[in-house]
Amino acid sequence: MSQSLKLIKEHASNPKFWLIIGVGVAGIVVLVETRRRTRRNKTHKQDFGAFVERFEILPFPQLPPSAAKQSLSALTFAINETFDVKDYVTGFGNPTWKSTHKKAEKTALVVTALLKSGATCVGKTVVDEFSFGISGENKYYGTPTNPRMPSCAPGGSSCGSAVAVAAGLVDFAVGTDTIGCVRIPAAFCGIFGFRPSHGAVSTIGVLPNAQSLDTIGWFACDPSILHRVGHVLLQLSSVETKRSRRIIFADDLFQLSTIPTQRTIHVIGKAIENMSGYQDPKHLNLCQYIDSKVPSLRLHEQSTHRQNETSILKTLSSVMLSLQGYEFKTNYEEWVKSLKFKLGRVSDHVIAAISTVYDNIKALYKVRTEMRGAFQSLLKDDGILVIPTVADSQLKLNTTKGFSSEFHDRTFALSSIASVSGCCQVTIPLGYHDGCCVSVSFISFHGADKFLLDAVLDIYSTLREQVSVGFDLVSLPDISGNMETSELLKEKNVKAYLRRGAARESLLCYEEALEDFKHALVLEPQNKDASLAEKRLRKLMS
């Protein structure tokens, strides 16, 4: 009999012996779990699951005159997995696609332009499978962790690029936007996202999803970097005649949003109140305007038996999705049918696109043409339409809500406006509400990209002053002056900061967590949880 078995036999009747054994086993379990979580957290801290592959492509040597500094010098960027890079296979978010295609012979024009301007490319990021999704979940490469809200989806399809920027892993990132694939993740990750006018940025060397809707968009945390990247990709001149700006609020679209609408409008209105070059804001029922100016869409609506005011946007989104499906099928039907393999969670979308028979395609393109004209007439050369970027807050991971028809209807109703009209749109982060990111979108007419980028750069610092700290947006007083409601919202905001701070601390993001706890103390100086958390983190960081 071994010494260990003999010892157990001698002390088997002693309860203290089993207590010691239990404590020892528990200690081992805790140690193993702690090490596992530490390894997992270190992985999240490293790249938040944003990258498919890491590499470094240095900028091109600067051409004379060397005195002229490259506009993106010393900045780093990432690209999603739809962009060609010479000697790398463009994966399209799917390993089977990657295994059946060769290495790219050339680098995408967009990437080359950024390298020529002094930026360094550091890798390719995760994208929804075939760029076909808006949740940011990819079965094969995983879901990138949303740095602002780790328990929530980052949004897609350019999810990895958004996460890389939000986590501070790069200065900016590039993605593709077809049906909201830059604007939605920018909103969910609390950063800037720019969708340019359709056709304004070259798509050569980028895998298409649906060419009549595809654009090359980009993300940044800093509006000045957003602006500088735009100047490079759009090949803009640095000088333009100063124009007045006319803000138009789409009041009916804000009614779709679950975020407090009056506060968003109030913040923007206050921001431009004393700024030069801004006319008094106007208000518009956008659904009524579209209904009156896009007759082809009205006919399409009647054929689908949708006859209420907001249904016009559901009809518009159905046109957008039909165009996407038709063009995706044209691009990839032969390849998809030649290989029988299990797709990711967006497989229903892909299969539907390939199997659907599309009738009356000309009518869909006619809606697109009429939408372009209607928005050119509405916005002219000085208009900026203000709408919510998304109608709902971030989706919790591993839930079915992200795939519900209600969520898609509400999300696509908003994203279809710029996608179908071809207008440029920018997602602007405002702060937080109930612990979730709040954003707003500015839309300007097709070709007004510089005008829109300049407007964002001009207004954002004043906008931040109005928003104040973080999500303090929602602690602004109600338009009705209901201070009791304001105090209740303030209490919710403190809890939201505490939740996000705890989540960031669990990911070992101590500096960001400390900022959250400090914001909570600004709102509620006597909060014991925030005070203890701040002291604990300061001790850890010292």
Helices and strands as residue ranges (DSSP letters): H 3-11, H 15-47, E 51-57, E 76-80, H 95-99, H 109-116, E 120-125, G 129-131, H 159-166, E 172-177, H 183-189, E 192-195, E 215-220, H 223-233, E 246-250, H 251-254, H 261-273, E 282-284, H 286-293, H 295-303, H 311-338, H 347-355, H 361-379, E 383-387, G 401-403, H 405-421, E 424-433, E 436-444, H 449-467, G 472-475, H 483-506, H 510-523, H 528-541
